[in-house]
Amino acid sequence: MTTKLTLTVEKDIIELAKAYANKKGRSLSDLIENYLKTLVQKDKDKDELSPTIKKLLGSVKVPKGFDYKKELQSALSKKYSK
């Protein structure tokens, strides 16, 4: 079931969005609906972990202040600098 929604958006943005939708052969309503679906799904995916990941939670202890991104970058640098 569809329901009407009223949005307040700057006029120039609406015109650009309409032109984009037209170029893609879609309606502006369709683009907005799909964008909102994507946002909701991404949020839902973040909240739900797979059973395998849930089993692994807490199995590895890392020191306080552990910087995963820094360690990953370091390991990748070593791997690909050879």
C-alpha positions in Angstrom: 0.0 0.0 0.0 1.4 3.4 -0.9 0.9 6.6 1.1 1.4 10.1 0.1 4.3 11.9 1.7 5.0 15.7 1.6 8.6 16.8 1.8 10.2 20.2 2.0 13.3 20.4 -0.2 15.1 23.3 -1.9 13.7 24.0 -5.3 17.0 23.7 -7.2 17.5 20.2 -5.6 14.1 19.1 -6.7 14.7 20.2 -10.2 18.1 18.4 -10.4 16.6 15.3 -8.8 13.7 15.3 -11.3 16.1 15.6 -14.2 18.2 12.8 -12.8 15.2 10.5 -12.3 14.0 11.3 -15.9 17.4 10.5 -17.3 17.3 7.1 -15.5 13.7 6.5 -16.7 12.3 6.4 -13.1 10.0 8.6 -11.1 11.3 10.8 -8.3 9.1 9.0 -5.9 10.6 5.7 -6.9 14.2 7.0 -6.4 13.3 8.4 -3.0 11.5 5.2 -1.9 14.5 3.0 -3.0 16.9 5.3 -1.2 14.9 5.1 2.0 14.8 1.3 1.7 18.5 1.3 1.3 19.0 3.3 4.5 16.7 1.1 6.5 18.4 -2.1 5.2 21.9 -0.8 6.0 20.8 0.1 9.5 19.2 -3.3 9.9 22.3 -5.1 8.6 24.5 -3.3 11.1 22.3 -4.6 14.0 22.2 -8.2 12.9 25.3 -10.4 13.1 25.6 -13.8 11.5 25.5 -16.8 13.8 29.2 -17.5 13.1 30.2 -14.0 14.1 28.1 -14.2 17.2 30.0 -17.4 18.2 33.3 -15.6 17.8 32.4 -12.6 19.9 34.6 -12.4 23.0 37.0 -15.2 21.8 39.8 -12.8 21.1 41.2 -10.5 23.8 43.0 -7.3 22.6 44.7 -4.8 24.7 43.0 -1.5 25.6 43.6 1.1 23.0 44.1 -1.5 20.2 43.9 0.3 16.9 42.5 -2.3 14.4 42.8 0.0 11.4 46.4 0.9 12.2 47.4 -2.8 12.6 45.6 -3.7 9.4 47.3 -1.0 7.5 50.7 -2.1 8.9 50.1 -5.7 8.0 48.9 -4.8 4.5 52.0 -2.6 4.0 54.3 -5.4 5.0 52.5 -7.9 2.7 52.5 -5.8 -0.4 55.9 -4.0 0.0 57.9 -7.2 -0.7 
